[in-house]
């Protein structure tokens, strides 16, 4: 079965999906011409597979092709499996296309009907996709997601935890106490195995979540950030610095916070020639704050 998580930023074995060669572009273009003609005959699994392939190739289809796929997916939404829902939402997010309100509602409705069948990775991917598309979940859907996610937390891998924490932060929603406690516990357990990209997602998520976190989790996060600081990419180093200050201003000063901030600051200095203007602004603002919040 096709799984999109290997294509997500920071996933083990992830690759950026280099632009397809000329021949591949020609082949994809020829195949896509057929989609509007046969869309009504496609099954839900076929649509998910096509969307997955397009997202993996980073090939945004023409508007008429996307409309045909979305219309058929909407019609077949009552037949979607958990993996079909997660994969389809992931593909739209990866293609930088936001679900129509009708399709988003249909996916939410289908989720609520088969929530008990969702596995840990399906939940993580679905949350990541909705947050990436900046879709505000309906209260009923989000309540159902949280209730299913809580008992699944123990099965989350490092990347699952990173996706979920990042998504919850970006959604700016109220997280239930039970889920937050379970997520903190699992994050503390797997933090040691997170890479630089995954730690960036966690730090950004915690920074934007607005929730106070346990001192145990905070210590685990700080320890791992210190370890992966030399591997942070330009965008990552800016995000980590920005949100370390945010977290530090909200929480009790963590042990070793100043050392962590200095390590990330040193990485920013090393990457200075590669930083874009947005990253420069974020780093300067964090440095101006002096890191007092995390000292």
BELRA-V594466 format. One line per field, one symbol per residue. ss: DSSP state (H for helix, E for strand, - for the rest). psi: psi as a letter, one per 40 degrees, with the letter a starting at -180 (. if undefined). burial: + if it has 9 or more other ideal C-beta (glycine too) atoms within 8 Angstrom, else -. A space follows every 10 residues. Layout:
ss->???
psi->???
burial->???
//
This chain:
ss->----HHH--- ---------- -HHHHHHHHH HHHHHHHHHH H--HHHHHHH HHHHHH---- --HHHHHHHH HHHHH-HHH- -HHHHHHHHH HHHH------ HHHHHHHHHH HHHHHHH--H HHHHHHHHHH HH------HH HHHHHHHHHH HHHHH--HHH HHHHHHHHHH H-----HHHH HHHHHHHHHH HHH--HHHHH HHHHHHHHH- ----HHHHHH HHHHHHHHHH H--HHHHHHH HHHHHHHHHH ------HHHH HHHHHHHHHH HHHH--HHHH HHHHHHHH-- -HHH-
psi->ihhedeeihe iheiiegihi iddddddddd dddddddede eiiddddddd ddddddefgh iidddddddd dddddedeei iddddddddd ddddefhhii dddddddddd dddfdeehid dddddddddd ddefhhiidd dddddddddd eedeehiddd dddddddddd dfihhidddd ddddddddde ddeiaddddd dddddddede hiiidddddd dddddddede ehiddddddd dddddddddd ihhihedddd dddddddddd edeehidddd ddddddddee edde.
burial->---+++++-+ +--+------ ---++--+-- -+--++--+- -+-+--++++ ++-+++++-- +---++-+++ ++++-++--+ -+++++++++ +++++-+-+- --++++++++ ++-++--+++ ++++++++++ +++-+-+--- ++-+++++++ -++--+++++ ++++++++++ +---++--++ -+++++++-+ +--+++++++ +++++++++- --+---++++ ++++++-++- -+++-+++++ ++++++++-- +--+-+++-+ ++++++++-- +---+---++ -++-+++-+- +-+++
//
